[in-house]
């Protein structure tokens, strides 16, 4: 089993910055890719950014230039640097991991989600 723990959310003023972190833990697993999604009240969950183990990134078009996703592969951690935050960025941000787990001499694919971390952008 793989666990994802997010941190770094909180309250920030418009124009400010936050860095979210998500650490994957467990045993006998590898990560194919990780990403961030967000969900605001009354809205569907939407893609923020993804990154593959090879470093290829993908962003929501509206967030390019403001948000940056990165990883520390040695720590199985993904980060989301959020700059120039706007009130419309307020949401619960969820970490996602696409993993391969070695269990009982088998390789199993597993998709995991973190519990979410609240980002509030307000004066």
C-alpha positions in Angstrom: 0.0 0.0 0.0 1.1 3.5 -0.8 0.3 6.5 1.3 0.3 10.1 0.1 0.6 12.9 2.6 0.2 16.5 1.5 1.4 19.6 3.3 1.9 23.3 2.7 -1.6 24.5 2.3 -2.9 27.5 4.2 -4.1 31.0 3.9 -2.3 33.4 1.6 -3.1 36.9 0.3 -3.8 37.5 -3.4 -0.5 37.8 -5.2 1.3 35.6 -2.6 2.9 32.3 -3.0 2.7 28.8 -1.5 4.5 25.6 -2.0 2.7 22.4 -1.6 4.4 19.1 -0.9 3.3 15.5 -1.2 5.3 12.6 0.0 4.7 9.1 -1.0 5.5 6.3 1.4 5.3 2.6 1.5 7.5 -0.3 0.4 8.4 -2.0 -2.8 6.9 0.5 -5.1 7.9 2.9 -7.8 6.2 5.9 -9.2 5.4 6.4 -12.8 4.1 9.9 -12.4 2.6 12.3 -9.9 0.3 15.2 -10.1 -1.9 17.8 -8.5 -5.6 18.3 -8.8 -7.9 20.7 -7.1 -11.5 21.1 -6.3 -13.3 24.2 -5.3 -16.7 24.2 -3.6 -19.4 23.4 -6.2 -17.0 22.5 -8.9 -15.6 19.3 -10.2 -12.0 18.2 -9.5 -9.7 19.6 -12.2 -6.2 18.9 -13.3 -3.5 21.4 -12.1 -0.3 19.7 -13.2 1.3 16.4 -13.7 4.9 15.2 -14.0 6.3 11.8 -15.1 9.2 10.0 -13.6 11.2 11.1 -16.6 10.4 14.8 -15.8 7.9 15.5 -18.5 5.3 18.0 -17.2 1.8 19.0 -18.1 -0.1 22.0 -16.9 -3.6 23.4 -17.1 -3.3 26.1 -19.7 -4.6 28.8 -17.4 -1.9 28.0 -14.8 1.1 28.0 -17.0 3.6 30.5 -15.9 2.3 30.8 -12.3 2.4 27.2 -11.1 5.4 24.9 -11.3 5.5 21.2 -10.5 8.7 19.4 -9.6 9.8 16.2 -7.9 12.5 14.9 -5.6 12.7 11.3 -6.8 15.0 10.3 -4.0 12.3 11.3 -1.5 9.3 10.3 -3.5 8.0 13.7 -3.2 6.2 16.1 -5.6 6.0 19.8 -5.1 3.7 22.5 -6.5 5.1 26.0 -6.4 2.2 28.4 -6.7 3.0 32.0 -7.4 0.8 35.1 -8.0 -2.1 33.4 -6.3 -5.6 34.6 -7.1 -8.8 34.1 -5.2 -10.0 31.7 -7.8 -7.1 29.4 -7.0 -8.7 28.7 -3.6 -9.5 25.0 -3.4 -8.6 21.7 -1.8 -5.5 20.5 -3.6 -5.1 16.8 -4.0 -1.9 14.8 -4.7 -2.1 11.9 -7.1 0.4 9.2 -7.8 0.5 6.5 -10.5 2.5 3.7 -9.0 3.7 0.2 -9.6 3.8 -2.0 -6.5 5.8 -5.2 -6.1 3.8 -7.6 -4.1 4.0 -11.4 -3.8 6.2 -11.6 -6.8 3.8 -9.6 -8.9 3.8 -6.1 -10.3 0.6 -4.3 -9.7 -0.5 -0.9 -10.9 -2.1 1.3 -8.4 -3.5 4.9 -8.4 -3.5 6.7 -5.1 -4.8 10.0 -3.8 -3.8 12.1 -0.9 -6.3 13.4 1.6 -6.1 17.0 0.3 -4.8 20.2 1.6 -6.8 23.4 1.8 -5.5 26.5 0.0 -7.3 29.7 0.8 -6.5 33.0 -1.1 -8.1 35.9 0.6 -7.3 39.4 2.0 
